[in-house]
């Protein structure tokens, strides 16, 4: 039901700054019925263990989060960032293996993902709200996780890894690569700004999941 995620020192610093805005945003979504697909964080804890032999203390900072796939069947799981750069893994066929964006493109070429119009609008509104909030918080590198239940024709989606902020060192790395000061090329930088990440993320997710054509859609084409 739950996932425990250990935080590095850098992630801890980011989360302490991010947390008040996150919980305020999630409270607005809950009490005002606003669509969101950000995975829920239930708590933040520090675990301390003392070694009885040498007396040394061991400390861990952890988040307690919802497990998006609890009590759900998933035949395929994708971790999507909207980028094609180094976003491919070799499929092993193992249970619960996580595939990436290039794997998703290969998959939907053979088996397009269609949802009803209402679900598509709800997902689009959720992604619009969530990515706008995350960009304002200077957060990037988050993922949309999609679990596909091919047997029951269901999709489970959620945004995860959304506490990494765009720090000054990432800004410098992005600027250097955009100017072509390293590598001698003009390729798209591996690190983009939160605003660029947001736009690329929205566009990609819109392409990955499509609206199923219904009788009204077909009818409008017929009589048009």
Residue pairs with C-beta under 8 A, 6 or more apart in sequence:
1 66
1 67
1 70
1 71
2 42
2 64
2 65
2 66
2 67
3 64
3 65
3 66
3 67
4 62
4 63
4 64
4 65
5 62
5 63
5 65
6 60
6 61
6 62
7 15
7 61
7 62
7 63
11 163
11 164
12 61
14 139
14 163
14 164
14 165
15 44
15 63
15 163
17 165
18 137
18 139
18 163
18 165
19 44
21 133
21 137
22 38
22 41
22 137
23 41
25 36
25 38
25 133
26 36
26 38
26 40
28 34
29 35
29 36
29 129
34 129
35 122
35 125
35 126
35 129
36 126
36 129
36 130
37 123
37 126
37 127
37 130
37 144
37 157
37 158
37 159
38 130
38 158
38 159
38 162
39 65
39 66
39 68
39 145
39 158
39 159
39 160
39 162
40 65
40 66
41 63
41 64
41 65
42 64
42 65
42 66
43 63
43 64
44 61
44 62
44 63
44 64
45 61
45 62
45 64
46 59
46 60
46 61
46 62
47 59
47 60
47 61
47 62
48 57
48 58
48 59
48 60
49 57
49 58
49 59
50 56
50 57
50 58
51 57
51 58
65 160
66 158
68 145
68 147
68 156
68 157
68 158
68 160
69 77
69 147
69 156
72 147
72 149
72 154
72 156
73 149
73 151
73 152
74 96
74 147
74 148
74 149
74 156
75 148
75 149
75 150
75 151
76 99
76 107
76 147
76 148
76 150
77 96
77 97
77 98
77 99
77 145
77 146
77 147
77 148
78 98
78 99
78 100
78 101
78 103
78 104
78 107
78 145
78 146
78 148
79 98
79 99
79 100
79 143
79 145
79 160
80 100
80 101
80 104
80 143
80 144
80 145
80 146
80 204
80 205
80 208
81 87
81 100
81 101
81 141
81 142
81 143
81 144
81 201
81 204
82 101
82 197
82 200
82 201
82 202
82 203
82 204
82 205
83 101
83 200
83 204
84 101
84 102
84 105
85 188
85 190
87 100
87 101
87 102
87 103
88 100
88 101
88 102
88 103
89 97
89 98
89 99
89 100
89 103
91 97
91 99
91 103
99 107
101 204
104 146
104 208
108 208
112 210
113 148
113 155
113 208
113 209
113 210
114 209
114 210
114 211
114 212
115 123
115 155
115 209
115 210
115 211
115 212
116 211
116 212
116 214
117 211
117 212
117 214
120 209
120 210
120 211
123 157
123 205
123 209
124 206
127 144
127 159
127 201
127 202
127 205
128 202
130 159
131 198
131 201
131 202
132 198
134 140
134 142
134 159
134 162
134 194
134 198
135 194
135 195
135 197
135 198
137 165
138 165
138 166
138 194
139 162
139 163
139 164
139 165
139 166
139 194
140 164
140 165
140 166
140 192
140 193
140 194
140 197
140 198
141 161
141 164
141 197
142 159
142 160
142 161
142 162
142 164
142 201
143 159
143 160
143 161
144 157
144 158
144 159
144 201
144 205
145 157
145 158
145 159
145 160
146 155
146 156
146 157
146 208
146 209
147 155
147 156
147 157
148 154
148 155
149 155
149 156
155 209
166 193
166 194
170 191
171 193
173 189
173 191
174 189
174 191
174 192
174 193
176 182
177 183
177 187
177 189
177 190
177 191
178 189
180 186
192 200
211 217
